[in-house]
Each structure stands twice: as C-alpha cells, then as structure tokens.
C-alpha cells in the first residue's frame, strides 16, 4: 500500500508558526497584564479606598462634634465604605473590612486622673475600622480608629491623624486643658458589621455629664494617665499639641513605664494643670436598621 | 570558499512582516492612548478633585458657621485633599495644591464701615497647581466662598452672611434699609499656617468667645461699606445678584482694582442701618499625623 504524504511542501508552515507566535504573544501580554499591571491597579484601587475611609472618618468625627455642640437628639447616619470590589475578567481579590464599636462596657482604654485624695476614671471609647487588603498592605494605613474624639491611623505604624477636641490655655501660672470627650454607648447586636459594601453608622446625642474639673498639683505629684492600645499615637500627638508647654518644662508627657509602656502620662512640672473634661454621651449603632433606644 | 545562503526562499517573510506590523500597531495604539486618552483621563481626575475641594470648602464654611452660631469653643477638624495622584505606568504628573490661612495679623485687606470702623478681611485660600485641568483658587473670605481661575473674573460661589432688606411704611414706600453683616475674622494659631503637596491635610477651627463681639452691634445711617479685597468682582457680583430692586434704587455699589464699595445714593432720603457682628475663629492647618 502506498504511504500518503501529508506534508509535501513547506509553503503553509509560516501561517502555522505565525498563529502559534500570535497566541504566544497574546498569552505573554495577558500574563504581563495579570502579573504586573493588575496588582498595580488593585493597589491603586485599595489606596483610593483607604483614602475614602479617612475622608469618611473625618466626616464621622465632625458629625459627632456637631452633635456635641448642638446637644440635639437627632439621629444622623454616616457612611463608611467597608471594602473595594475586584476587577472583572482578571484574577483579583476583593478587599473587605469590618467596623467595631468598642463602647463603655467593652473598652479597657480609659483616662485616669490621679489625685492624692481619689482617682477619676473616664472610659475611652472607640469606633474601629479594620481593613482586609491584599495589595496595599505596606503602602498605606490599614486601620482607622476614632478614639476619644481623635482619629488614629494604624498599621504599619500608628499616628494620630486628627487630635481630639482639646483646647489649651496658659493663664495665671496654670495650664488649662479643656477636653470635650465623646463617650459612645452601644446597643447589643449593633456593635459590629463586615463586608465590602457601604455600612451606616447611626449616631444621636444622649446627654452630657457634669464637667470633671480637677487641679493637678505639681507638689503632690498628681498626674493624668491615658490607657490605650495606641500609646504611640497619643504620645506623639499630645507632645506635638503641647510642644510649647513641654519645651518650657511646664508639663511632661511620656509613655510609662518606660521599659514596657502601658499608658501615656501627663504630669505637671513647673506649672499646675487645671483639667476640665466634659463627657458627652452619644448613642452609636452600626449596620443596617436601627433599634430604638 | 563557498558563500552560505541563509535565505533561500521567501516563504516565511509574510509572517515576519506581519509580526513587525503588529508590534508597530501596538506601539501606535499605546502612543494614541498616551497622547489622546491619558490627558483626558487626567483632566477628568483633576476636575473631580476640584469638585471634591468645592465640597470640602463648603463643609469647612458650614463648620465655621455652626461654631459661630453655637458660640462654642469645641474644635472641629475639616479634611482638605491637596492634590490628585498620577496614573501608574503612563507618563503623567500628580496635581499639587497649597493651602494657606491668612489670619488677622497677616492680611492686607479690610472691611471699613463709614470710613470709621475697620475689621480685618481674613481668608483661607486653596490654590491648585493643575497640569491638565484649569488651575482654580478657592478662597473662604469674609464668610463667602470665592472661585478664581487664571483667566477670568472671580466669582462668589457661596454667599457670605450679608443681606440687605428694605423696610416699608404702610403705603409701601421704602423708609430705610436694614443690613446684616456677620463678619468672620480668622485668627491664626501658633505653628505653620501653610501646607503644600498632594496628600490630605486638616483645618482645625474653634470659636473664640473672648475675641468675638457679644451680640449684634447697631449703627444707624451709615454712609458706606468698603471691602478692600483681592477679589472685588466677586463681591460686586454678589451685591448685584443678592440685592433686590428696592435696595438697588437707594444705594450705589461699584468695584475698583482692589476694592468693592456700597454707598448711599446722594439724592435719596433714606437711612441705611447696619447690624454687624465680629465672630473670631481660631484656625490652624495640620498635616494629620
């Protein structure tokens, strides 16, 4: 039997090679896009989202500030975008996030006014956003915390983006520190939420306690301790805010004890401190729907 | 020695040419994207940022208004986004911006009532250094928000707390004009009052009970209000748009290179009564961490 020859000439080979080369070229381009370009796009997307969260936290803070100023029991909703979506067609991961309310019953953070006669304890409550990013983990702050009225950005390190509603004044040999401290009150079942969509935080003014007004006497070694999970943020921001008073040795602000810090201590050095803290109670609910309080 | 012939036939040439043409096409497409599409995207990005700035400035004004109204010294921080970032991989540049607080000790401008009482005209100014979209300047001055572009006149985008109301008798004739002017005066806190870049910054404001007027002051039959400003057209157009006909019939207003003025008309026999109040707001710019 005669054997059939399928390939007699080489004339059509170029087309086949060309097709193979084209397929290879498309594959290389797609692989380059997937491996190099897409991670960069996703990183940009996550950075944009974290910037949006910072923006939304500053709006949330000003909402709490307005409620503290006006003292009106009006429910206001603030939105936080929990995550960012993946890209269609390409292999990408969705960034998610979680919001937590750490209210007066859950928190271990507090302000302690340490007096020779007795101590005053005021809870330091917070709203915490924890992101679950995949691409921008070391490029931008990953968590935002609204604690004691200040906005703290956390991871990789920590910093106080916006200092709480503290004002200072040096008068008649004393340093007056006024602090409008929002104390957040939660409702069971409405203290956390997660996902990638928008999440609403409902806040309304509850009441204002009488001002805690104490004079810290330098000769009795009295002081204020701020117990928090974010000691670096508090220490740096307070030292920056009271830079004039610290440089002139009127007061001293430092993490304490120095070997393994547990709190930030503010103590009078050459001038007494008159501290006035106004605790302003605000109801907070996180997630869809509102439970009437 | 026999010369080797590498290309004997031209059978595969078409494929090679096609590949070269494809790479050329790819390069042309990339160039087109870089030269035509990217500038459009960047312009849109910068335009979006300008919209964001206008929102943030209106929020800053609202915060200062609330603080002045409630007479409370609780400080509030308002976020301002200074610039917008570049696009990855393509040849683009980030847009930068600059924020300056011009407080009462730094300003060269003032509000003068009947050539007697003078108040400092202070401002918070954001200047964009856009590369694709038209650079804009946002100024919160005298309680109003002014927008200015390099080629063009300044515009009062949000009105200040200034109004004029004609008071009529039983027959409907205008007897006098009552004007209300809430004059915010910005006082710079210690520290830096200027910041530039493309990240975020915060403007921290708080009301000063000590420096502000305690309630409204009253002055009957004023002769003029003179506002010396870098943006006279914005103030002039604001007067022109906000004053009703009966007010315009009894007063005259005009602008010059560095000021805008309201005056009582010589031939009319009515009084202009002014209620005015100075509200002092401490302001400080903070880089946020």
Interface residues (C-beta under 8 A of the other chain):
Chain A: X10 X11 X13 X14 X15 X17 X18 X21 X22 X25 X37 X40 X41 X44 X51 X54 X55 X58 X59 X61 X62 X65 X66 X68 X69 X70 X153 X159 X160 X161 X162 X163 X165 X166 X167 X178 X180 X244
Chain B: X11 X12 X14 X15 X18 X19 X22 X59 X63 X66 X67 X70 X72 X73 X74 X75 X76 X77 X78 X79 X81 X88 X89 X190 X200 X202 X204 X206 X286 X288 X289
